[in-house]
Amino acid sequence: MGMTKKQLSQKKANIKAKLEVLSKKAKLDPLKKNKALHDEIADLQRALAEAD
């Protein structure tokens, strides 16, 4: 069974909030030494694009 519109909007809001927090951390890591952080940001951006 699929997700309701409310569930989809909550999921999308959660992804955006997490992305906001991680992007603040990524600004402190301009040389991309923390590869896992940047990979997670890329995954969240991909998930956000799929949610639209």
C-alpha positions as CSV (number, residue, x, y, z in Angstrom):
1,M,0.0,0.0,0.0
2,G,1.3,3.5,-0.9
3,M,1.9,6.4,1.4
4,T,-0.7,9.1,2.0
5,K,-0.2,12.7,0.9
6,K,0.4,13.6,4.6
7,Q,3.0,10.9,5.0
8,L,4.8,12.0,1.8
9,S,4.8,15.7,2.9
10,Q,6.2,14.7,6.4
11,K,8.9,12.5,4.7
12,K,9.8,15.4,2.4
13,A,10.0,17.9,5.4
14,N,12.1,15.5,7.4
15,I,14.6,15.1,4.4
16,K,14.7,18.9,4.0
17,A,15.4,19.4,7.7
18,K,18.2,16.8,7.8
19,L,19.7,18.2,4.6
20,E,19.7,21.7,6.2
21,V,21.7,20.4,9.2
22,L,24.1,18.5,7.2
23,S,24.8,21.3,4.7
24,K,25.8,23.5,7.7
25,K,28.3,20.9,8.7
26,A,29.5,20.6,5.1
27,K,30.3,24.3,4.9
28,L,32.8,23.7,7.6
29,D,34.4,21.0,5.5
30,P,35.2,22.6,2.1
31,L,38.0,20.1,1.2
32,K,35.5,17.2,1.5
33,K,37.7,15.4,4.0
34,N,34.5,13.8,5.6
35,K,33.4,11.8,2.5
36,A,30.6,10.1,4.4
37,L,29.0,13.5,5.2
38,H,29.1,14.6,1.5
39,D,27.8,11.2,0.4
40,E,24.9,11.4,2.8
41,I,24.0,14.9,1.5
42,A,24.1,13.6,-2.1
43,D,21.8,10.7,-1.1
44,L,19.3,13.0,0.6
45,Q,19.3,15.3,-2.4
46,R,18.6,12.3,-4.6
47,A,15.8,11.1,-2.2
48,L,14.3,14.6,-2.2
49,A,14.2,14.7,-6.0
50,E,12.5,11.3,-6.0
51,A,9.9,12.6,-3.5
52,D,8.8,15.4,-5.8
